Amino acid sequence: MPSRFELANAIRALSMDAVQKAKSGHPGAPMGMADIAEVLWNDYLKHNPQDPQWPDRDRFVLSNGHGSMLLYSVLHLTGYELGLEELQNFRQLHSKTAGHPEYGYAPGVETTTGPLGQGLANAVGMAIAEKTLAAQFNRPGHNVVDHHTWCFVGDGCLMEGISHEVASLAGTQQLGKLITFYDDNGISIDGEVKGWFTDDTAKRFEAYGWHVVPKVDGHNPEEIKAAIELARSQDDKPSLIICKTIIGFGAPNKQGKEEAHGAPLGDDEVAAARKQLGWPHAPFHIPEPVYQGWDAREKGHALQNDWQARFARYQEAHPELAREFQRRAKCLLPTEFHSEAMVQQAQEKGESIASRKASLNCLDAMGPQLPELLGGSADLAPSNLTFWKGAKAIGPEAPDGNYLHYGVREFGMGAIMNGIVLHGGFIPYGATFLIFMEYMRNSIRMASLMGKRVIYVFTHDSIGLGEDGPTHQPIEQLTTLRSTPNLSTWRPCDTVETATAWDAAIKCNSGPTALVLSRQSLPHQQRTKQQMACIQNGGYVLKDSEGKPELILIATGSEVSLAMDAAAELETQGRAVRVVSMPSTDRFDGQDTEYRESVLPADVTARLAIEAGHPDLWYKYVGLGGRVIGMQTFGESAPAGDLFKHFGFTVENLVAKANQLLD
């Protein structure tokens, strides 16, 4: 049987060989953390390489994702479907082994990491999901949800502000099954971190309410094991194991230096490292005894078989719970879920209310049908209106709830929601003011990149929020959201469009959705059945002229009612006007040419778009000859009515601009 050192050296060799062949990458972290990974994966991690989606597997997150070859190496060595040719194809086009771990490419990669700190946040989300799911489904004598979340972090992860946000919440929630290893090697891209990172990390995490195991020799397997045992003994605190390591361990001339961090070691240094490590094998060659020492397939199969036997007993004792667990694990909506009724009810009631209030009505309607909804807000629940009638706050002593008070932690909230949805069993939604999506921007991008169903509730969507002023009035944020690939963005004009947007968000299991909602009340719009059906297309004719229109008004959100009033005034002047409501530009763009032409016929070139946000996107729909009434500047502090008048969002101004187009 190979020694632990030899097993760890397989990670080091594969990592430096792959980086060298690719002529780019980060060999330092995999070589430095190889001993930690060897102990964790061979002695503690509960997983089955033959079924990477086994619900009760442990989750492993490499937050310092630049060290991706560590993860690819252990996945290959332990028996996942990740052949040696994929490691040899590291960082190449269409390879499963991207430069940073990419969810959905290599089996066993639980999340996309690379933007530092977000992996730790994902891990916190996974641990919250595990604890909440266990509280909802486990019964005395039947623990069908019982696993750990393990996370590797580096200096960079702990420097990022998001690490403070999520570590604080993890301590508050007492996530005892979250165990994090800090690769304390003292080196980042710029060199020795003592020039810019002198935190007492142990005290910092102790202050958050974590259990800390300090000063562990990250190259001593026995110390690593002892630290893990201490961490596993903690039921009510997440654990941080601080491991002192040497970056690029084994490379005699570059270990311990920034040169080992983010560049190939070079042929000579790789050869020298082989000699120093006692690894005489050719590049990418792993001796069979080493493969056998790593192979986790038989052990993983036995672990999963044991769980399946326990689940069978659970099915006998609690058949309804077992069916519900299986449904949620497969991300299937309940067969009895009928959100179309919610849309119809909104049309029949015809309320003129703020779309944030309409959103709460939707949650009240959907919540009892969707026990997997796991909501939250960044300390704005009374303003975002996300705490619905059946909401129950999750806490250390009440983990079976369905609502998280995230506190003022927008970025942390976004990345934690990513971890929750990646874990499985939940549809997370989280809320803040639209302006503060800027704080969580990169987590939104990551959800879009991974194609996961996360729902963002962004309220106070324009200058219409009024007196709080330009610091709180979003201008460019809608453009940012709409330009993000694979993110669906909705800005509804009334209760009916809000219900339709929620319906679309719940049913979209291939990417996130942003719901952009108003603070102020919005008038209800009357529609035919055909118009109701067309809302899901993202853009539709809300009001049409008697004959062929000579002018098309396009609007979203609160500006739709303004467009309707302007159209009525223009009609008194003998103008033929069509009003198009376009709550979701991405949905509209996804329709076929025939439908888009039916809404925006090419031969009607007089077009005017109205939205209290940045105007540039709308030229795509009005053409260079059209006009856009939007916001070219930041807002002001004043009552909403005064602001709309000041910035030209009035019937008089719309009519004047329309007549200029037509004359």
C-alpha positions, 0 to 999 in steps of 0.5 A: 500500500502506498504511503500517505505522502506518495498518495498526496504526491499523485496530486502534486504530480498531476497538478504540475504536469497539467499546468506545465502542459497547458502553459498556464495555471496555478500549481502552488495551491494544489501542491501545498494542500495535497496532504490535506486533500489526501486525508479528507478524501480518503478518510472522511469525505462521504461520496460515491464516484459512480453517483455524483448526485447521490443526495446524502453525499458530503459536499466539497467546495474549492473556494480558492478555485484557481487551484482547480487541478487539486480538485480535478486530480482527486476526482480522477484518482478516486474514480469519477468519470474524468479520464486522464485525457481530460487532465492532459487537456486542462484549460483547453477548449471544450475540456471538462477541466476548465481553468477554474472549476465549472459546475456542469462540466466535470462530475463531482464539481459541486459549484463554479468557483474562482471569484474568491470568497464566493465558494465559502459563501456557497458552502455556507448555503449548502450547510444551511440547506443540509440543516434545514432539509434535515429538520424538515425530513428527518424523523426519530430513527430515520436520518435520511439527510445527514452529511457535511460540507467541506470547504478549502479557502485561501488568503484571498478568500478571507480578504474578500469582504464576502467572507466576513458576511457569510462567516458571520451568518454561519456562526449565527446559524450554528452550522455544525456540519460546515468544516473549512480548511484555511490554507495559511501559506502567507503568499498571494499574487503580489507576494507575502501577504504580511504586507497587506493581510495581518488579521488575527484570523483565529480570533476573527472566526472565534468572534463570529461564533466558530470553532477554530483549530489553529496552527495545524501542520498542513503537511502532517497527516496525523495533525490534520486528522486530529483537527478534523476529529475536533471539528466533527465533534462540534454540533453547534459551531462551524469549524475553521481548521487553520493549516500552515502550508508551503505553497508549491510544496516540493518544488525546491527553488519556488516553494514558499514563493509567489513564483509558485502561485500562478504560473507553470513551474517550468520544465527544469523545476518540474524535474527538480520537484520530481526528484525532491518528492521521490516521484520518478514517474513520467508526466501523467503516469500514476502507478497502479498501486497509487490508483488502488490507494485512491479508488473510492468506488467500492467504499462509496458504493457501500456507503450509498447502499447503506443509505438506500437501505435506510431510505427504504425503511424511511419509505415504509415508516413515512411514505408521504415524506419519502415521496416529497423528499424524492420530488424535491431532490429531483427539482420537480414541481408538485403535480398539483402546482397550478400558478396559472390560477394565480395569474387569472385571479390577479386579472379578476381582482383588478387591484391597483397596488404596488408590484412589490405588494402584488409579489407578496400576494403571489407568495401567499398564493404559491407558498402553501403549494411549494414547501421548497420555497426558501425566502429571505431579504437583506434586512428589508423584509417590510419594504421588499414584502417577502415575508409571506403569511406562511413564512417561518424564520430559520434559526439555530433552534428552529432550522425547519423554517422557510425564511432566512433573515440574511441581515445587511449582507446582499453579496453574501445573500446572493452567493448563499442562495447559489449554495442552497440551490446547488445543494438541492431541495429548495427554490431560493428567493432573496430580496433587496432594493434594486440599487443594491443589486450592485453589491451582489452583482457577481453572485447573480452572474455566477447563478447565470453562469451555472444555470441555476434557479435562483429568484431575485426580488428587487423592489424600489425600481426607479426614481419612483421611490422618491425622497430617499434620493439618487443614492437609492434610485436605480438608473443603470441597474436594469441595463446591467441585469438585461445584458447578463446572459442566461438571466431573465429579467421582468419589470411588470406593470401591474398585478397580472404581469407580476403574477406572470413573472413569478409563474415564469420564474418558478418554472424556469429551471435553467437559470435565475430570474430577476423580478424588478418591482415598484414601491408605488401603486400601479394602475391595473390594466384590462386585457383579453384572454389572448393578451393574457396568454401573450404576457409570457412572451415578454412583450405584447400589444396591450392597446391597439389602434383601429387600423394600422398604427402610425406610432408604437409606444413601448414601456415597462413597469410604472411607465406603462400606465403613462404610455396608456394615458398618452395614447388616449390623448394622442387618439383624441388628436386623430393619431393611430397609436399602439401600446406595447408592454414589454415586461421581459426583453429577454423573453421577447427576444426569444420569440420567433420572428413572426411573433416579434414582427406582429408586435413591432412591425418593421414598417412602423418606424415611428416608435417611442420607448418610455422607461425611468432607467438608462435609455440605451437598450431601447434603441434596439427596439425603436431604431435610430429614428425612434426616441427614448424617454429615459434617465440620462442622469442620476435622480434627485431627492423629492416626492415621486410625482415631482421627480417624474415631472422634473425628468419628463415622465408626463403625458404632456412630454410623451405627447409632444415627443410623439408628435415630433416623431410623426410630423 
